[in-house]
Amino acid sequence: MPNLPPLESRSSRSGRTIYLDYHASTPCDPRVVEAMLPFFLDCYANPSSATHQAGREAAAAVEEARAGVAGVLGAEPGEVVFTSGATESNNLAILGAAEFAPKGRNRVLASAIEHKSVLEAGKALTKSGFEFEIIPVDRDGLLDLGALSRLVDDRTLLVSVQAANNEIGAIQPVLEVTQIAHATGALVHCDAAQALGRIPMDVGDWGVDLLSISGHKCYGPKGVGALYVRGGARFAALGPLVFGGGQEHEIRPGTLNVPGIAGLGRACEIAQAVLQPEIIRVTRLRDRFESALMERLRDTTRNGALTRRLAGNSSLLIHGVDADALIANLPGVALSTGSACTSGAPEPSYVLQAIGLSREEAYSTIRVGIGRFSMQNELDDAASMICAAAEHIRQIQVPTCA
């Protein structure tokens, strides 16, 4: 693992917040910030302004970043379309593909634990006469391939499945999904926002037709992402969501976010370079954290696929402890109860319910995300603080016998 620049958010021993919410967003790697700065201060021209040198330099930076994104995906640069993030990419893939749906293909399938931006896009299509159906998952959060085989048919336009889940970290069998879907002529879209920089990715090996990523899940900036389009964006059968200039082959028009794109490209280059040592390091940190917490805190279980999950993921069900109350008693630790896109919702996590947890169990689950800048001492501190807070809540919630 290369030497990492220091970050301000380190350990409770220094009075700073311990950040354990890497699934919601990652810190921007200082090397990424360094790559972005020139495009704020010096090379600030519009990359579509090809009549002068400044514009051409900005355009060259965009293409360099496109190559960086393509490299980490195993794609060709011409297959990468820049967007504002995975939510837009997901919508563009699903709604855009529907614009060019062949006659008779009016069904879209998605797993029960997809990100809201996939599920809501699928539901939106029903207003246009499409059918939207949910593919169940098992207790580990892995797609039921048998159910997929029964659901997909020659009326299916597209199947959407995550590479890895944003709450329980389950890594899906994308290749198998693609083989089943392609056998009926259906397209496959993969939301890989959580996978980028966390597991090896190769769109050629997976065989997917469309794939979404986001910068801020991979130590890059917020507000930038990309959509991979198999065969090239120039020839893509995708309808745009917005209309305007001719940028990105008119699939995603609008002035390009050059600093963000440069940051995304650099983040992808770094991710490709450090992937394997980072997986090893983060897995060790997570396993030590879980062992320390579960040895002390009775009636704590882990959710999801323990052997097929992201290295930095830990979804913990602490029985008898309300997760919101627990987090309220942990001002020095930043973690969550589930997806940041549904935080504050009165209903418990639909992901946890889809894998069979009761409402009460879902309300007692916390999500811990560990990543590149997590340190062993801060995780040791966090485990101790979580245990102390949970034990305190249990004492005040459970009446003692006289």
Secondary structure, DSSP 8 states (H G I E B T S, - for coil): -------S---GGGT--EE-BTTT-----HHHHHHHTHHHHT--S-TT-TTSHHHHHHHHHHHHHHHHHHHHHT--GGGEEEES-HHHHHHHHHHHHHHT--TT--EEEEETT--HHHHHHHHHHGGGT-EEEEE-B-TTS-B-HHHHHHH--TTEEEEEEESB-TTT-BB--HHHHHHHHHTTT-EEEEE-TTTTTTS---HHHHT-SEEEEEGGGTTS-TT-EEEEETT-GGG-----SS-SS-GGGGTS-S---HHHHHHHHHHHHHHHHHHHHHHHHHHHHHHHHHHHHHHHSSSEEE-S-SSSB-TTEEEEEETT--HHHHHHT-TTEE-BSS-GGGTT-SS--HHHHHTT--HHHHHTEEEEE--TT--HHHHHHHHHHHHHHHHHHHHHHS----
